Amino acid sequence: MAVKKSLWDVILKVVIAVASAVAGVLGGNAMNL
């Protein structure tokens, strides 16, 4: 269970990082427009 929990923790961090990067790119494009 501990291993699965840490795995989900890493997955959540990666998803949040990707979402933040995508939001930043979209925000930058909106600013340029």
C-alpha positions as CSV (number, residue, x, y, z in Angstrom):
1,M,0.0,0.0,0.0
2,A,2.9,2.4,0.9
3,V,4.4,1.9,-2.6
4,K,1.0,2.5,-4.3
5,K,0.5,5.6,-2.2
6,S,3.9,7.0,-3.2
7,L,3.3,6.1,-6.8
8,W,0.0,8.0,-6.8
9,D,1.7,10.9,-5.1
10,V,4.3,11.1,-7.9
11,I,1.5,10.8,-10.6
12,L,-0.5,13.6,-9.0
13,K,2.6,15.9,-8.9
14,V,3.4,15.1,-12.6
15,V,-0.3,15.8,-13.6
16,I,-0.3,19.1,-11.6
17,A,3.1,20.1,-13.2
18,V,1.8,19.4,-16.7
19,A,-1.5,21.2,-16.1
20,S,0.5,24.2,-14.8
21,A,2.7,24.2,-17.9
22,V,-0.3,23.9,-20.2
23,A,-2.1,26.7,-18.4
24,G,1.1,28.9,-18.6
25,V,1.4,28.2,-22.4
26,L,-2.3,29.0,-23.0
27,G,-2.1,32.1,-20.8
28,G,1.0,33.3,-22.7
29,N,-0.7,32.7,-26.1
30,A,-3.8,34.6,-24.8
31,M,-1.5,37.5,-23.8
32,N,0.2,37.6,-27.2
33,L,-3.2,37.7,-28.9
